Amino acid sequence: MYFFKENIFGVFVITLVVILSIFISKILSTFNLLISSAFLCIFIGLILGNLFSFKDKIEPFIEFSLKKLLRIGIALLGFSLSFNELLNYGSMAILLVVMNIIIAFLIVIFLCRLFKIPNKLGYLITMGTCICGVTAVIATSSIIKSDKSETSYAVSIVTLFGIIAVFLYPYLANYFFHTSSDLAGIFLGTAIHDTAQVSAAGVTYSELFNSEEALNSAMTTKLLRNSFLVILIPLTAYLYNKDENVNVKKSIKDFFPFFVLAFIILAIVRTLGDFVFVNDNLLIYWTEFLATSKKLSVYLILCAMVALGLQTDLKGMMSLGIKPLVIGFSAAVIVGFVSVIYLLMLL
């Protein structure tokens, strides 16, 4: 409670933007203008964060929203799907996830060498593109000991193309996969880099096209990608620090997305609950509990979306050199293209 009292202004700003975004989205829908509240949360956050100077005052709650509230919200999504659905989405996505990781890894490394990008920056961009965006960049920076400017550079690249994808990919997913919400979600989960950005795109698709399945499959796919940190952190340590003493176990412990396990556990609880609460009276309470957890999950994710917008520095992105931007753009387009082709073959 002390933390929230200390950051009451941040709580107020982010909560107000979430409520305002939901209200505007509903008003626009009455005029047949389908604009998601997740989209509005990021957009309003971007405007506030780049036009006004109060961002520094609420920085602790911005970090809390992106690191804690987002993970709790994603974990609670586990209540939205059964364990069988979890396994089904995972089995459909696993091959594509592995393909995209390998393709993106090879292409980004090749382009970094072609454009003579410094090795450390190249590794950061590669990991951010292949796995889970900002988290992977930070985890990799701790291993290769990159300086702050290189880390910020890589984070900016991942954020820039991720934000663009959040705004465009839900519509692209519906264009290609409107007959299959599951595949639309898998596309979002494989083609967008960062966990927060996938959450935003999944919520956007769910709201615009009334598809809870797409949000569930998107997050299942993204969390599957995140788990590959366990493999790629040691691999990166080996490739870059062959002759140095790197504490790989500590890096894995610090950056492994444990909310993935919470997501799986809650999916198992949901499955068991569906078997246990079959009595009509108990089923009513169980159904209400699941509905409430879903609303809370979406609200927490929307708070993180506002924080994502507030944290995004547009001026800093504008100052990026052209070569890293070309690499980031190429990686994003290729991963998206591979995802579309692969998933179209499953239709």
Residue, then its C-alpha position, 0 to 999 in steps of 0.5 A: m500500500y505504501f508504494f501506491k500512496e507514494n505513486i498516487f499521481g501515477v495511479f491516477v494518470i494511468t487509471l484515468v487514461v484507461i477509463l477515458s480510452i474505454f469510454i471513447s471506444k464505446i462512444l465511437s462504436t455507436f457511430n460504427l467506428l471500431i477503435s480499440s481501447a488498447f489502441l487508445c491507451i497507447f495513443i493517449g499515452l504517447i501524446l501525454g508522454n511526449l508533450f508533457s513533462f510529468k512523465d518523470k514524476i510517475e516513472p516508478f508506476i510506469e515501470f511497475s505497470l510494465k513489469k508487474l501489472l502486465r505479468i499479472g494480467i497475462a497470468l490471469l488470462g490463463f483462466s480464459l482457456s482450458f489446458n487442452e486449448l493451451l496445448n492445442y495452441g502451443s502445438m500449432a505454434i511451436l514449429l513456426v516459433v522455432m522457424n522465426i527464431i532461426i530465420a530472424f537470428l540468421i538474417v539480423i546477424f547477416l545484416c549487422r555484419l553487412f552494415k558493419i553494426p557493432n557486435k554488441l548492438g547486433y546481438l541486442i537487436t537480434m535477441g529483441t527481434c527473435i524472442c521477447g523484445v525489451t526483456a530479451v534486450i535487457a537480458t542480453s545486455s547483462i551478458i555481453k555487458s553493452d553500454k547504456s546507449e547501445t541498450s537504449y538504441a536496441v530497445s528503441i528499435v524493438t519498440l518502434f516497429g512493435i508499436i507500428a505492428v500493434f496499430l496495423y497487425p490486428y487488421l492484417a490478421n483479420y484480413f488473412f485469418h478472419t475465418s480462424s481466430d486461433l490462427a489470427g492470434i498465433f500470427l500476432g504472437t509470432a510476428i510482434h516482438d514484445t510481450a506488452q505489444v502482443s498483449a495490446a494487439g491481442v486485446t485490440y483484435s479481441e475487442l474489434f472482432n469479438s474474439e477471445e480465442a485470438l487473444n488466448s492464442a496470441m498470448t500462448t504463442k508469445l509466452l512460448r516464444n518467451s520460454f526460449l530465453v532459457i536456450l538463447i541466453p546460454l547460447t549468446a553467452y557462449l557465442y559472445n563470451k567464450d573466454e569470459n566468466v559469465n554467470v548464465k544461471k543467474s541470467i536465466k533466473d533473473f530473466f526467465p518469464f516465470f509468469v509463463l508458469a503462472f499462466i499454465i497453472l491457472a489454465i490447469v485450475r480452469t480445466l479442473g474447475d470446469f470438471v468440479f463445478v458442474n452443479d448449477n449453483l456452483l457453476i454460476y459462481w464459477t462462471e462469474f469468477l472467470a468473467t471477473s478475472k477476465k475483466l481484471s486481466v484486461y484492465l491490468i493489460l490496459c494499464a500496461m498499454v498506457a505505461l507503454g505509450l508514456q515510456t515511448d520516446l518519439k524524439g529518441m526514435m527519430s534520432l536513430g541512424i538509418k542502418p539499425l532502422v533498416i535492420g529492424f524493419s527488415a527483421a519485422v517484415i520477414v518475420g511477419f511474412v514467414s508467419v503469414i505464409y506458414l499459417l495460410m498453409l494451415l487454413 
